[in-house]
């Protein structure tokens, strides 16, 4: 599942609107089992939270959030787990992004203090195993 975040400017009112649209399911797994919320409308400076849910099963503990900015490659922003609350944001700032993973079935991803450069494609994916699990087995 993925969400397209699009910021548009209104010069008359000097604000931006964030449009998050869920289009065809896609990702690293069978997309019909992973869904994201359809539409969010936000102003510049607001936070935008995307919900992700999966019905693949209770053993899919891991959720990944990705972003693709216009003209750039897809980048993983955060790796989350319902069995560990210390989420891995890599080089991305927790001042700009946050995530929750309360259980295997759901998670959220938040882009804070929205700016025009936040425009892009955002999506989640889930798995049973993390890269760390594969290295340790």
Order of alpha helices (4+ residues) and beta strands (2+ residues): beta-beta-beta-beta-beta-beta-beta-beta-beta-beta-beta-alpha
